[in-house]
Amino acid sequence: MLQGKRSWVYPNPPVIVATGTVVGPDEGQGPLASDFDLVHPDLEMGQPTWEKSERLLLEQATDIALQHGKLSKDKLNFFVGGDLMNQIISNTFAARTLGAPYIGVFGACSTSMESLALASLIVGSGAGEYAMAGTCSHNCTAEKQFRYPTEYGAQKPPTAQYTVTGAGTAIVAKSGDGPVVTAATMGKIMDLGIKDPFNMGAAMAPAAVDTIQGHFEDTGRDPGYYDMIVTGDLAGVGHPIATEMLRRNGVPMDKTNFLDCGLMIYDVDKQKVQAGGSGSACSAVVTYGHLLKRMHKGELKRILIVATGALLSPLSFQQGETIPCIAHAVAIESNVQ
């Protein structure tokens, strides 16, 4: 199952049998709005705090995935998830509601593919029949925790990104209808010395490049193997940097099928999102909503999702540390016999 240095190639590819996506108002005004299962008209969602709103997003996404999969909660062998909040409390509290055995993970914005890779490993190895992967983020909770108090209304530079309000979940199973997870490449920590939390795209770009190249080296695949390769949330600053780094390393990418979730989820020319989207939910809702729907329609057959994460904390930033970054890649292919 291990291929190369850090890739898993699943001999019995687990099937993504159901997904659930829930987003907030800004995402509901973006170009992918029709691909999400539920769009909230406001950021509060009837909750007394933003943290409880974020938890609600994930609870709703888990319920929707179970409904789509026609499964009851007791059928889930494991729930694998994480988020940006301290001690990943959104997932922890949502897992309390879900009641399934829980594996909490933290990969910042790379959590979507980290959790999917691990859920697929569980099912592909026979350690479980059904596993759910999930993650979430909320614009106001992330701003409050990582930058300025949200109420402060501080201006942000054009390099800053806009945290996606949303949650995405996927249920993987030993068999069923749906696309399959064929491979995953786990990332290494990359840190080129960037300290600015308002320029995370530049900080994360080297991690995306390293994982993409590692995936090709381990699997023997090349960019042409995939209909689309999508980074998680490098957005308007980081994605061009990654493209240029890959070109210089002898891995030229086709601009028509090398895209970024942070640039897809919003209309960056019309919406006030600075360089584009970020957050744990960014790659989750774009993948589990938009991209998998395109696969079900037959428009895409093979995709590689490379979710990126900046592994800083408020404490590390206050102590003047640089930003360690990581990227995890998951290959998803149409289940065509």
Secondary structure, DSSP 4 states (H G I P E B T S, - for coil): -EETTTEEE-SSPPEEEEEEEEE-HHHHTSTTGGGSSEE-SSSSTT-SSHHHHHHHHHHHHHHHHHHHHT--GGG-SEEEEEESSGGGHHHHHHHHHH-S-EEE---GGGHHHHHHHHHHHHHHTTS-SEEEEEEEE-HHHHHHHHSS-GGG-----TT-BEE--EEEEEEEESS-SS-EEEEEE----B--S---TT-HHHHHHHHHHHHHHHHHHHH---GGG-SEEEESS-HHHHHHHHHHHHHHTT----TTTEEEHHHHSS-TTTSS-BT-EESHHHHHHIIIIIIHHHHHTTS-SEEEEEEEEE---HHHHHTT----EEEEEEEEE----
